[in-house]
Amino acid sequence: MGIITLDLGTTNTKVACYTRDLRPIAMESKAVAYIHVNGFVEFDAKHYFSEIIGLIRSCVQRSAAVPNWHPDQLVITGQAESLVVTAAHGEPLRNGISWLDMRSRSECDELSALFDKDTCYRITGQPEIIPTWPLTKILWLKHHEPECFQNAAKFLLLKDYIIFLLTGRFVGEHSIYPFSHYFDIVGKTYWEAPLEYCGVDVSRLPALVEPCSVVGEILPDIRAMTGLPPACLVNAGTLDHFAAMIGTGNTVQGIVSESAGTVSSIATLVENPFSAATTVPVYCGPFKGSYIYLPVCESGGISLEWFKNAFLPDTPFADLDARCSQKAIDPRLTFLPYLTGVNPPEFDPNATGVFFGATIAHDAYDFALAIMCGVACLLRKNIENLQSSGIAFEKIISTGGGAKSALWSQIKADICGLPVAVPAEEEAPSLGAAMIGAVSCGYYATYEAAAEHCVEMRMVYYPDLTNSQAERQYRLFCRLYDSLGPVFSEFPSNG
């Protein structure tokens, strides 16, 4: 018995094998190969799948030495929005279009003129129409590649395409479809109005199933290529963010998961999709009837990356962190981390990055420390926005590159006033996917039971509740943003 997982990541594709008791025994990873032409970001879908076959085969071969190991389920997780357009039998008609591709900006304007924000939010859970959404890419194809659009039998998200090649079934699961902008998150059906405008009948889309559902058996030719046994079933799994929540033990309300990467995101489980005071992005969760608030801050970790690359290019992150740890925080030196403009909860496209309170006494490491504090303040702003809907949080679970910094984690704990827990397992999406399979197979009765067995925290950083400096810092951060709002509007960042 055992589980095999497939993580369709943006940067890397990963396959991992786990024993019945969720012990990892093999992992293989391969960088995703992108095709960059004229500013577009595409990928060869057939080559992408052939790489997956190789990863599975290698992992299965490595796991064969483990006594009595054979996978009962292959569980899929990963990205949501990347689009694959196929003929009737699943043959791609063109390169896949990555979610990173921004070609459809004018289509966003076109759709935004037809569908008002409030209607879109109440149906899709998304407050903005952005080029990331597959709906906008489909409309782009209609405008710019009409022959491909007309010949398309299926418009699939990447996970749908992989599920089809593994099982022969056109199936999509609920947790990734809120990223399409043509899915009703309450009715759990396709939203037909924008599809009709784009000329797409729902018959050209996959059937919809609950997240973490078993889809079917793996096709014989795939078994022959990979060494997977006949009894191995494919589980549709869930979005990688949500698998990571499961893999860190965030399976109940009252916990915030922070992905502290280049782009920072925070996620929490809720029952009511529209209980927040503002239009927080909301998605169908991995469990039946669940929803997840998932605000994404583009100026999270990238703020520190930008500063290091621009001003300390020869300093490794570990050295920067060590030097900052030797500094005392100047509560007046404040950074607004709006380098990319639009960040929740304000969604202000005119906002820019700002340093305030600089003096001749400050050096580069003081500024780096101010960036860490500014990102922590942005995290608190979003947590307070979620708390306004009545959610009471007990702790933050932090993953990603930023979570490796004890200094940064402690700053976040102090500014947010909540414990920050860092899991021991860094491959949280893969572990979460394995837990999905383990519960589905009956190895564990509940996700909580699985988490109790296999999820450990490497460190918990507790807030210093007597630290009045942290509170003053946060209040200054908020006052600066509020004061600069009119200035941002007068000098918009887009010129």
Phi and psi in degrees as a GROMACS rama.xvg file:
@    title "Ramachandran Plot"
@    xaxis  label "Phi"
@    yaxis  label "Psi"
@TYPE xy
166.966  -179.362  GLY-2
-132.509  144.97  ILE-3
-121.647  137.696  ILE-4
-119.44  150.153  THR-5
-130.63  115.686  LEU-6
-108.594  111.114  ASP-7
-88.0502  71.1608  LEU-8
-74.3764  162.951  GLY-9
-70.8656  -40.9679  THR-10
-90.92  -44.4866  THR-11
-132.701  148.967  ASN-12
-99.9323  132.06  THR-13
-128.25  140.095  LYS-14
-123.485  135.774  VAL-15
-138.565  147.99  ALA-16
-115.783  139.156  CYS-17
-130.705  148.813  TYR-18
-76.9054  177.198  THR-19
-58.6001  -34.8986  ARG-20
-93.9139  21.6105  ASP-21
66.607  34.1576  LEU-22
-91.267  125.382  ARG-23
-71.1715  135.117  PRO-24
-122.825  -16.0827  ILE-25
-162.385  144.387  ALA-26
-145.981  136.785  MET-27
-128.691  144.197  GLU-28
-139.047  146.504  SER-29
-142.676  133.45  LYS-30
-67.1487  139.103  ALA-31
-74.7448  132.016  VAL-32
-92.9167  116.825  ALA-33
-104.43  152.236  TYR-34
-109.876  114.89  ILE-35
-106.893  111.194  HIS-36
-137.795  126.061  VAL-37
53.7947  35.1545  ASN-38
82.7682  -4.97327  GLY-39
-82.6556  155.919  PHE-40
-126.073  107.225  VAL-41
-127.288  174.691  GLU-42
-151.421  151.063  PHE-43
-80.5339  107.01  ASP-44
-63.8169  -38.1248  ALA-45
-67.7372  -40.9116  LYS-46
-64.976  -39.4871  HIS-47
-56.2232  -45.7083  TYR-48
-69.7935  -36.3599  PHE-49
-62.8314  -33.3749  SER-50
-67.0264  -37.793  GLU-51
-62.1041  -44.3025  ILE-52
-57.3486  -44.0305  ILE-53
-63.9686  -40.2528  GLY-54
-65.3227  -43.7487  LEU-55
-62.5157  -46.951  ILE-56
-58.3679  -44.8406  ARG-57
-63.981  -43.5012  SER-58
-65.0326  -41.6376  CYS-59
-63.5541  -41.6329  VAL-60
-63.9975  -41.9731  GLN-61
-67.1246  -30.7145  ARG-62
-84.513  -11.1083  SER-63
-62.6738  -24.2816  ALA-64
-74.6184  -14.7749  ALA-65
-79.6277  122.789  VAL-66
-57.2311  134.473  PRO-67
62.3302  18.4352  ASN-68
-86.9422  123.567  TRP-69
-151.383  134.997  HIS-70
-76.0953  128.295  PRO-71
-82.9336  -30.6613  ASP-72
-141.095  147.029  GLN-73
-107.53  116.518  LEU-74
-106.645  132.021  VAL-75
-107.02  135.784  ILE-76
-136.213  -177.542  THR-77
134.629  -164.605  GLY-78
-67.2513  168.214  GLN-79
-111.302  -52.7763  ALA-80
-84.7748  -16.2693  GLU-81
-59.3812  137.571  SER-82
-109.952  134.869  LEU-83
-125.703  125.906  VAL-84
-106.795  125.542  VAL-85
-129.251  163.707  THR-86
-78.3432  -177.693  ALA-87
-60.0732  -32.4331  ALA-88
-99.4638  18.5115  HIS-89
87.3602  7.69359  GLY-90
-78.3366  124.104  GLU-91
-61.9158  136.84  PRO-92
-90.4694  -13.9564  LEU-93
-162.719  176.833  ARG-94
-59.3001  149.699  ASN-95
-67.3659  152.339  GLY-96
-109.38  116.695  ILE-97
-68.5524  153.929  SER-98
-65.3375  -19.419  TRP-99
-70.9034  -16.7978  LEU-100
-74.4125  131.084  ASP-101
-112.46  26.9156  MET-102
-66.1974  -19.5205  ARG-103
-101.704  33.5321  SER-104
-63.1872  -41.7757  ARG-105
-68.3702  -31.5776  SER-106
-67.6133  -31.4035  GLU-107
-61.9417  -44.0416  CYS-108
-62.3717  -41.8042  ASP-109
-62.2785  -46.2066  GLU-110
-71.1829  -36.5957  LEU-111
-64.8197  -28.8075  SER-112
-72.449  -20.9435  ALA-113
-98.5785  -33.1673  LEU-114
-121.637  113.511  PHE-115
-71.0906  158.337  ASP-116
-59.8125  -42.814  LYS-117
-65.0976  -42.4061  ASP-118
-61.7658  -46.4353  THR-119
-59.189  -44.3478  CYS-120
-66.1162  -43.7628  TYR-121
-68.2354  -20.3975  ARG-122
-99.4414  -49.5042  ILE-123
-94.5921  -19.1124  THR-124
84.0371  2.98359  GLY-125
-111.604  127.66  GLN-126
-79.1109  -13.1348  PRO-127
-137.523  151.034  GLU-128
-95.543  116.465  ILE-129
-125.729  161.255  ILE-130
-63.8502  -15.1682  PRO-131
-62.7467  -34.5785  THR-132
-68.2316  134.719  TRP-133
-56.9712  -31.1747  PRO-134
-54.0757  -41.8773  LEU-135
-70.6894  -32.2851  THR-136
-71.4829  -37.4253  LYS-137
-63.0509  -43.2885  ILE-138
-64.7221  -36.3336  LEU-139
-60.8595  -43.7895  TRP-140
-61.3582  -40.3683  LEU-141
-60.9918  -39.2892  LYS-142
-76.6098  -39.7308  HIS-143
-110.042  -21.6938  HIS-144
-133.925  64.8613  GLU-145
-59.9143  -33.0791  PRO-146
-66.5505  -44.7608  GLU-147
-61.647  -43.2279  CYS-148
-60.2901  -45.398  PHE-149
-67.2124  -35.372  GLN-150
-82.8675  -9.9787  ASN-151
-68.6278  121.247  ALA-152
-87.6927  -30.9368  ALA-153
-139.819  135.457  LYS-154
-106.31  110.306  PHE-155
-117.532  145.72  LEU-156
-80.0036  159.609  LEU-157
-54.4394  -44.2347  LEU-158
-63.5773  -36.9625  LYS-159
-59.5004  -43.6964  ASP-160
-62.4812  -43.9893  TYR-161
-67.2631  -40.8808  ILE-162
-58.8758  -42.4653  ILE-163
-62.0221  -46.0213  PHE-164
-65.87  -28.4396  LEU-165
-81.4669  -33.2855  LEU-166
-121.575  -17.3472  THR-167
81.8542  8.41187  GLY-168
-114.852  135.467  ARG-169
-86.5638  100.977  PHE-170
-138.266  138.521  VAL-171
-129.042  148.49  GLY-172
-109.193  153.92  GLU-173
-59.8753  -31.9164  HIS-174
-72.9467  -20.6087  SER-175
-95.5508  -18.1396  ILE-176
-75.9579  -19.1254  TYR-177
-61.3415  -16.3152  PRO-178
-83.0627  -2.73731  PHE-179
-86.8917  -28.6617  SER-180
70.6763  21.4325  HIS-181
-137.643  39.4239  TYR-182
-133.002  133.278  PHE-183
-89.6335  110.975  ASP-184
-74.7368  -17.5009  ILE-185
-89.949  -47.5617  VAL-186
-77.197  -15.8518  GLY-187
57.748  38.8431  LYS-188
-132.817  170.449  THR-189
-70.3172  143.129  TYR-190
-88.6852  109.214  TRP-191
-79.5175  -24.7792  GLU-192
-58.2903  -53.0445  ALA-193
-68.8126  -29.8781  PRO-194
-65.3389  -42.7028  LEU-195
-62.2671  -40.5699  GLU-196
-61.5612  -36.9671  TYR-197
-82.3613  -7.16447  CYS-198
80.7544  32.0338  GLY-199
-117.271  116.785  VAL-200
-80.4345  148.191  ASP-201
-63.9656  -16.9868  VAL-202
-65.9925  -15.8496  SER-203
-92.1352  10.3797  ARG-204
-120.841  159.127  LEU-205
-74.759  159.898  PRO-206
-66.5817  147.872  ALA-207
-102.599  137.945  LEU-208
-134.306  164.551  VAL-209
-64.816  148.489  GLU-210
-57.8037  154.199  PRO-211
63.4626  25.042  CYS-212
-90.5548  145.882  SER-213
-77.6146  126.637  VAL-214
-91.4844  -44.0362  VAL-215
162.678  -175.034  GLY-216
-77.2802  156.791  GLU-217
-77.5204  137.806  ILE-218
-61.3076  147.352  LEU-219
-56.9388  -39.8061  PRO-220
-68.6775  -31.2208  ASP-221
-70.1979  -40.3359  ILE-222
-60.1106  -41.2154  ARG-223
-64.1891  -37.4465  ALA-224
-76.545  -26.5963  MET-225
-109.438  -21.8761  THR-226
86.0081  9.01773  GLY-227
-70.7492  144.481  LEU-228
-76.4496  158.62  PRO-229
-59.0198  -31.8148  PRO-230
-81.1421  -5.03939  ALA-231
-71.6498  125.735  CYS-232
-103.515  152.86  LEU-233
-95.2684  127.029  VAL-234
-106.107  128.076  ASN-235
-65.9298  -18.9761  ALA-236
62.3433  -146.71  GLY-237
-154.643  177.245  THR-238
-58.1135  148.542  LEU-239
-60.6787  -38.5575  ASP-240
-57.9222  -40.7361  HIS-241
-77.6575  -34.5325  PHE-242
-62.8686  -38.1013  ALA-243
-64.9801  -36.9908  ALA-244
-59.4161  -46.7553  MET-245
-61.6083  -41.9423  ILE-246
-70.1009  -10.3629  GLY-247
-111.384  7.02832  THR-248
86.338  9.4692  GLY-249
-87.8011  81.5447  ASN-250
-122.394  7.37161  THR-251
-134.712  163.892  VAL-252
-69.4171  153.478  GLN-253
102.131  3.3776  GLY-254
-122.65  138.187  ILE-255
-106.119  127.625  VAL-256
-97.7262  125.792  SER-257
-112.065  123.026  GLU-258
-96.1937  101.832  SER-259
-92.9754  68.3098  ALA-260
-109.307  -157.913  GLY-261
-55.2283  -47.2976  THR-262
-103.842  128.069  VAL-263
-93.8105  136.192  SER-264
-133.328  150.315  SER-265
-127.531  144.706  ILE-266
-140.709  142.502  ALA-267
-149.388  144.027  THR-268
-77.2426  138.637  LEU-269
-140.175  162.529  VAL-270
-92.8314  -41.561  GLU-271
-100.341  120.007  ASN-272
-68.1264  -19.9512  PRO-273
-126.021  43.2058  PHE-274
-95.4602  -10.9621  SER-275
-70.7494  153.817  ALA-276
-70.7267  -25.6157  ALA-277
-124.233  178.27  THR-278
-81.8523  75.0306  THR-279
-74.753  132.787  VAL-280
-56.5068  131.091  PRO-281
-131.269  143.562  VAL-282
-135.132  160.154  TYR-283
-70.5976  130.898  CYS-284
-81.1436  179.533  GLY-285
-77.0358  -16.2438  PRO-286
-105.824  146.665  PHE-287
-55.9783  128.065  LYS-288
80.3681  0.899057  GLY-289
-93.6283  156.511  SER-290
-132.251  157.454  TYR-291
-132.763  127.494  ILE-292
-81.1666  131.221  TYR-293
-141.246  71.2347  LEU-294
-71.2636  138.469  PRO-295
-117.097  127.011  VAL-296
-107.388  103.825  CYS-297
-62.4265  -27.4479  GLU-298
-95.8065  35.0019  SER-299
-78.2006  -107.394  GLY-300
-61.5839  -23.6664  GLY-301
-65.2855  -23.2274  ILE-302
-62.8365  -44.3995  SER-303
-72.0407  -37.1629  LEU-304
-60.4488  -45.8179  GLU-305
-58.8265  -47.1658  TRP-306
-64.3959  -45.2431  PHE-307
-62.4486  -46.662  LYS-308
-66.5647  -34.134  ASN-309
-82.8991  -35.3926  ALA-310
-121.282  -17.5755  PHE-311
-135.477  55.3826  LEU-312
-63.3458  -24.5608  PRO-313
-97.0077  7.53194  ASP-314
-103.329  115.041  THR-315
-62.0007  154.126  PRO-316
-56.7202  -38.3753  PHE-317
-62.9117  -40.2396  ALA-318
-69.5846  -40.0358  ASP-319
-59.8848  -44.168  LEU-320
-62.388  -42.4915  ASP-321
-65.0257  -42.0179  ALA-322
-66.053  -40.2313  ARG-323
-64.8794  -33.6255  CYS-324
-64.1785  -22.6116  SER-325
-86.4266  -5.44019  GLN-326
-93.8195  150.857  LYS-327
-89.8701  137.42  ALA-328
-71.5171  126.864  ILE-329
-88.7312  109.653  ASP-330
-67.0768  -14.3724  PRO-331
-86.5095  -29.7833  ARG-332
-73.0428  108.566  LEU-333
-124.776  140.647  THR-334
-121.59  128.559  PHE-335
-94.6298  113.686  LEU-336
-86.7624  54.1736  PRO-337
-106.008  48.3948  TYR-338
-65.7368  -28.4567  LEU-339
-106.757  12.1413  THR-340
78.4237  -92.8789  GLY-341
-68.5258  108.68  VAL-342
-137.904  140.598  ASN-343
-73.3625  157.322  PRO-344
-88.2388  -3.57886  PRO-345
-82.9838  -31.0904  GLU-346
53.0904  53.359  PHE-347
-101.034  101.628  ASP-348
-68.3497  -14.6241  PRO-349
-91.8524  -13.4082  ASN-350
-65.389  147.654  ALA-351
-132.389  170.028  THR-352
-69.9899  142.605  GLY-353
-142.569  133.033  VAL-354
-102.75  133.557  PHE-355
-127.318  142.956  PHE-356
89.2683  15.3479  GLY-357
-71.6561  140.152  ALA-358
-131.778  172.757  THR-359
-66.0698  -15.7275  ILE-360
-79.0561  -13.7489  ALA-361
-85.9079  145.667  HIS-362
-119.942  -173.87  ASP-363
-60.6271  -33.8831  ALA-364
-74.8784  -29.0179  TYR-365
-62.742  -40.5022  ASP-366
-68.0487  -39.5072  PHE-367
-62.7475  -39.9497  ALA-368
-65.2503  -38.3857  LEU-369
-63.7427  -34.989  ALA-370
-64.2616  -44.5846  ILE-371
-57.5463  -43.1312  MET-372
-66.7474  -39.8893  CYS-373
-63.2902  -41.805  GLY-374
-66.087  -36.9976  VAL-375
-63.722  -38.012  ALA-376
-65.5246  -39.2499  CYS-377
-63.3409  -39.2525  LEU-378
-60.776  -45.6781  LEU-379
-63.4742  -40.3561  ARG-380
-56.132  -43.0887  LYS-381
-71.543  -36.7495  ASN-382
-64.4419  -42.4537  ILE-383
-64.477  -34.4606  GLU-384
-64.1494  -40.0617  ASN-385
-69.8279  -37.3424  LEU-386
-63.7587  -25.2074  GLN-387
-64.5785  -16.6344  SER-388
-88.7923  4.98577  SER-389
97.7691  4.78376  GLY-390
-79.4522  132.417  ILE-391
-106.268  116.681  ALA-392
-94.6513  142.142  PHE-393
-100.344  -33.324  GLU-394
-164.711  167.481  LYS-395
-112.844  131.671  ILE-396
-104.736  119.352  ILE-397
-110.255  130.073  SER-398
-129.982  173.401  THR-399
94.3668  178.98  GLY-400
-58.1228  -39.775  GLY-401
-63.9574  -26.3424  GLY-402
-72.2432  -13.8535  ALA-403
-73.7239  -16.6293  LYS-404
-89.2729  113.66  SER-405
-63.7676  -36.4855  ALA-406
-61.3148  -50.9189  LEU-407
-64.7075  -40.8701  TRP-408
-62.4298  -40.0447  SER-409
-68.0212  -38.7207  GLN-410
-59.5568  -44.1866  ILE-411
-63.1094  -41.5236  LYS-412
-62.1593  -44.7963  ALA-413
-66.5825  -43.4991  ASP-414
-73.6801  -37.9049  ILE-415
-84.3943  -17.5389  CYS-416
69.9921  26.0244  GLY-417
-133.681  149.032  LEU-418
-62.6761  141.788  PRO-419
-113.405  113.653  VAL-420
-102.315  133.613  ALA-421
-113.425  116.857  VAL-422
-66.2934  151.393  PRO-423
-71.2343  -34.8618  ALA-424
-86.2596  117.677  GLU-425
-82.1416  -22.3935  GLU-426
-92.3023  60.2452  GLU-427
-61.525  -40.6528  ALA-428
-60.8183  -40.3112  PRO-429
-67.7093  -43.1563  SER-430
-63.1883  -41.5377  LEU-431
-61.1403  -41.0084  GLY-432
-63.9597  -39.2171  ALA-433
-64.6794  -37.8729  ALA-434
-65.289  -36.6599  MET-435
-58.5993  -46.8562  ILE-436
-64.7703  -39.7325  GLY-437
-64.903  -39.716  ALA-438
-70.4501  -41.2448  VAL-439
-61.825  -37.2231  SER-440
-80.8918  -9.64678  CYS-441
87.5267  11.0654  GLY-442
-63.9351  -34.2442  TYR-443
-130.817  145.43  TYR-444
-73.6552  -33.8565  ALA-445
-140.918  164.765  THR-446
-66.8935  -34.3931  TYR-447
-62.8601  -39.593  GLU-448
-66.4342  -40.2498  ALA-449
-64.5288  -43.0104  ALA-450
-63.7746  -39.7144  ALA-451
-60.586  -31.144  GLU-452
-81.0082  -38.4128  HIS-453
-122.552  -8.7843  CYS-454
-98.7703  124.216  VAL-455
-127.511  151.365  GLU-456
-101.243  128.553  MET-457
-70.1014  -37.0553  ARG-458
-159.289  146.57  MET-459
-123.55  125.112  VAL-460
-102.571  118.171  TYR-461
-96.1041  140.772  TYR-462
-71.3534  145.699  PRO-463
-87.4671  96.8225  ASP-464
-71.9951  -7.78368  LEU-465
-92.883  1.36462  THR-466
-81.9121  87.3513  ASN-467
-69.7849  -20.2649  SER-468
-63.1185  -39.9763  GLN-469
-62.7351  -40.5119  ALA-470
-66.5368  -42.0991  GLU-471
-62.2735  -38.3559  ARG-472
-61.0225  -45.6704  GLN-473
-65.2028  -41.5825  TYR-474
-63.9001  -38.9274  ARG-475
-65.0462  -41.8316  LEU-476
-55.6072  -48.2268  PHE-477
-66.6095  -41.8515  CYS-478
-63.1384  -39.8444  ARG-479
-63.8453  -45.0407  LEU-480
-62.3034  -46.1527  TYR-481
-62.0706  -39.9032  ASP-482
-69.5131  -33.3503  SER-483
-87.8224  -6.36041  LEU-484
-51.3458  -49.9131  GLY-485
-62.5996  -33.9978  PRO-486
-68.4874  -42.7071  VAL-487
-57.1501  -41.1998  PHE-488
-68.5956  -34.4468  SER-489
-73.7841  -31.5329  GLU-490
-124.667  73.7488  PHE-491
-60.4581  146.535  PRO-492
-69.504  -18.7398  SER-493
-85.3822  9.24054  ASN-494
